[in-house]
Amino acid sequence: MVDDATKNGPRQFVRLPGLAAARERVGLPLAALARRAGVSLETVRRLERGEHEAYFSTAQRLAEALDVPVEDLIQ
């Protein structure tokens, strides 16, 4: 099996300081965002609080779930 690191180069981590604001603008509850993005509710909570960094691929999934550019989450 080929993982993301092998297939796409080294994994990149990003902070998502704009995640909470983007989610609130869209009016999406935490649990709904987690479901749409395919991540746990606790992951979304921790990312919004800045307690963790996300894989860039996770940031992309969250952005898609919110229908915003990923740059909105990273800024």
N, C-alpha and C positions, 0 to 999 in steps of 0.2 A: 504494500500500500504506500502511496506517495502522499505525504502530508503537505500542508500549505508551505512550510518552510523550504521543503525540497523543490516543490513545484514553482513557487513564486519568489524564491529568494528568502532572505531573513525576515522574520515576522517583525512588524513595526507596531509599537504601542503609542497611543495618543491619549491625551487628556481631553475631556469633553466638557469644558466650562459652559458651553452654550446649550447643553442638552435640556436642562430644566426649563429654560426660557422658551426654547423651541417647542417643547412638549406642551407647555402652558399656552403658547400662542395658538397651537393647533386645537387645544382643548381636549387632549387625550389623557385619560387616567394612566397612572403608572402601570397597572396590570394589563391594560389594553396594549400599551406600547410593548411591554415585555412579550406578550403573545404574538403580536404582529412581527416583531423582530426575531422571535425564536430564542430569546434569552430569559433567564430567570428574573423574577420580580426583584430579588435581592441584588442581582447584578445591576439592574437599572438604578435602584436606590443608591448603591455604592458609587456608581459612575456619576450620578447627579450630585452627590455630596463631595466628589473629588477624592474619594478614598481609594479608588483604583484607576488604573489606566486600562483602556480597551485595546484589543487588537484592532488594527485599521479595518479589517473585514467586518468586525462587530460594529464599528462606527458607521460603516457603509450600510449595514442592515438597519440600524437604528434610523439613519437619515432616510432611507427608502420607506420605512414604516411611517415616518412623519411627513414624507413627501417634501423634504427640504434638501438643499445641497449639503453634503457632508461638511463643507467649510463652515456652515452655520453652527455646527456642533463644536468644531475645533477652536473657533475664535473666542 
